[in-house]
Amino acid sequence: MATKSKMAIEVLLAGADIEGIVLQPHLLKTTRLVTVDLLWPRCSIAKKTSAREVKFRKAKASFKGEAWSRRILFREEVEGHAGFAVAVSEILDDEWFEKFLRLTAKYALKTAADFVQKYTVGIDDIASAPIDALAQLEGTYPGPRTAAQGVLDLTEEMLPEPGGSTVVEVPLHRPRFTKTVGHLKLEIRA
């Protein structure tokens, strides 16, 4: 049985574009959460995850000129075949608006439950239970939705020579669709 050699690599953000996602004209500058998973770098490690907020201008993000400490996602040893799974979130400004609406709905439903309890003496717990349950569900925020996602297999042939670097592109598509709407560029240094 042949043993695969381990190679230490750094994975850095190099660029991103999501031009296939239709933007309204007033959204020339947006902030989104970019999450990158390094899948199976070694036999004993199933996944490493890194995420950061990224500012997009006209659906593109450039990391040129940014410090290494802002671009770095992973510094890890890989053994043979690995992969990347990428997710780009909805606009985070939209996320805050959704949180506000959910919180407002939660308190409106709690007020309605208090009103029902006040006027249904004797059966107040039974009468207000469905409204309390709705308030609890509505107040729960699942996190930002994924606007684009993609995967890329990282083969040994794609890894750079020691001391070198290479850029790989992860194609992005909308959830439940296959049409490519953009790319995330990752720089791999050995």
C-alpha positions in Angstrom: 0.0 0.0 0.0 1.5 3.3 -1.1 1.5 6.2 1.4 0.6 9.6 0.3 2.9 12.5 1.4 1.6 15.4 3.3 2.1 18.9 1.9 1.7 22.1 3.9 -0.3 24.7 2.1 -1.8 28.2 2.7 -5.2 29.0 1.2 -5.9 32.7 0.7 -8.7 34.7 -0.8 -7.7 36.0 -4.3 -10.9 37.4 -5.8 -14.6 36.9 -6.3 -17.3 37.8 -8.8 -21.0 37.1 -8.6 -22.1 39.0 -11.7 -24.7 36.3 -12.5 -26.8 37.4 -9.5 -29.0 40.2 -10.6 -28.5 43.3 -8.4 -30.6 46.3 -8.1 -28.8 49.5 -9.3 -28.8 51.0 -5.8 -26.8 48.0 -4.5 -23.5 48.8 -6.0 -21.7 48.1 -2.7 -22.8 45.1 -0.7 -21.4 43.1 2.2 -21.8 39.3 2.1 -20.5 36.4 4.3 -18.1 34.1 2.4 -17.6 30.7 4.0 -15.0 28.2 2.7 -14.8 24.6 3.9 -11.6 22.6 3.3 -12.9 19.1 2.9 -10.8 16.1 4.0 -7.4 17.6 4.0 -6.1 14.5 5.8 -7.6 11.1 6.7 -8.4 12.1 10.3 -9.8 15.6 9.5 -13.2 15.7 7.7 -13.6 19.5 7.4 -12.0 22.8 8.4 -14.2 26.0 8.0 -13.3 29.6 7.6 -15.6 32.6 7.0 -15.4 36.3 6.7 -17.4 39.3 5.6 -16.5 40.5 2.1 -17.3 43.8 0.6 -18.4 43.5 -3.1 -18.4 46.5 -5.5 -20.5 46.0 -8.6 -20.7 42.3 -7.8 -16.9 41.9 -7.6 -14.5 41.6 -4.7 -10.7 42.1 -5.0 -8.3 41.2 -2.2 -5.2 42.8 -3.8 -3.5 45.1 -1.4 -5.1 43.5 1.6 -2.9 42.2 4.4 -2.1 38.5 4.4 -3.9 38.2 7.8 -7.1 39.4 6.2 -6.8 37.1 3.2 -5.7 33.8 4.9 -8.3 31.1 5.2 -6.3 28.0 6.0 -2.7 27.0 6.8 -3.0 23.3 6.7 -1.3 20.0 5.7 -3.1 18.2 2.9 -2.7 14.5 2.0 -3.6 13.6 -1.5 -7.0 14.5 -2.7 -9.0 17.3 -0.9 -11.8 19.7 -1.8 -13.4 23.1 -1.2 -17.0 23.9 -0.5 -17.9 27.6 -0.8 -21.0 29.6 0.2 -21.7 33.2 -0.4 -24.6 34.6 1.7 -27.3 37.0 0.8 -26.6 40.7 1.4 -26.0 41.2 5.1 -28.0 44.4 5.1 -31.0 42.3 4.1 -30.2 40.0 7.0 -30.5 42.8 9.6 -33.8 43.8 8.1 -35.2 40.3 8.4 -34.0 40.1 12.0 -35.9 43.3 12.7 -39.1 42.1 11.1 -38.9 38.7 13.0 -38.3 40.5 16.3 -41.2 42.9 15.7 -43.5 40.0 14.7 -42.4 38.1 17.9 -43.3 40.9 20.2 -46.6 41.6 18.4 -47.6 37.9 18.9 -46.5 38.0 22.5 -48.7 41.1 23.1 -51.6 39.3 21.4 -51.0 36.2 23.7 -51.1 38.5 26.7 -54.4 40.0 25.5 -55.9 36.5 25.0 -54.8 35.4 28.5 -56.4 38.5 30.0 -59.8 37.9 28.4 -60.0 34.1 28.6 -59.9 33.5 32.4 -59.9 29.8 33.3 -58.7 28.6 29.9 -56.0 31.3 29.4 -53.1 28.9 29.1 -54.9 26.8 26.5 -56.2 29.7 24.5 -52.8 31.5 24.3 -50.6 28.5 23.7 -50.9 28.6 19.9 -50.0 32.3 19.8 -47.1 31.7 22.2 -45.8 28.9 19.9 -46.0 31.2 16.8 -44.2 33.9 18.6 -41.4 31.5 19.5 -41.1 30.2 16.0 -41.2 33.6 14.4 -38.5 35.0 16.7 -36.0 32.3 15.7 -33.6 33.5 13.1 -31.9 30.8 11.0 -29.0 32.9 9.8 -28.3 34.4 6.4 -29.4 32.5 3.4 -27.0 31.2 0.8 -27.1 33.2 -2.5 -24.4 31.2 -4.3 -22.5 28.1 -3.6 -20.0 25.7 -5.2 -17.5 22.9 -4.8 -14.1 22.2 -6.3 -12.0 19.0 -6.0 -8.4 19.8 -5.2 -6.2 17.1 -6.8 -2.5 16.6 -6.2 -1.8 17.9 -9.7 -3.4 21.2 -8.9 -1.1 21.8 -5.9 1.9 24.1 -6.6 5.5 23.1 -6.3 7.2 23.9 -2.9 7.8 27.6 -2.7 5.3 28.3 -5.5 1.6 29.4 -5.7 -1.3 28.8 -8.0 -4.8 30.2 -8.3 -7.9 28.0 -8.5 -11.5 29.1 -9.3 -14.5 27.6 -7.5 -17.5 28.0 -9.8 -20.6 29.3 -8.0 -24.2 28.7 -8.7 -27.5 29.5 -7.0 -28.9 26.8 -4.6 -31.0 24.3 -6.6 -29.7 25.5 -9.9 -26.7 24.5 -12.0 -26.0 27.7 -14.1 -22.8 29.3 -13.0 -23.3 32.8 -11.6 -19.8 33.6 -10.5 -16.4 32.4 -9.2 -14.4 32.5 -6.0 -10.6 32.6 -6.6 -8.4 31.0 -4.1 -4.6 31.3 -4.0 -2.8 28.2 -2.9 0.8 28.6 -1.7 3.1 25.7 -0.9 
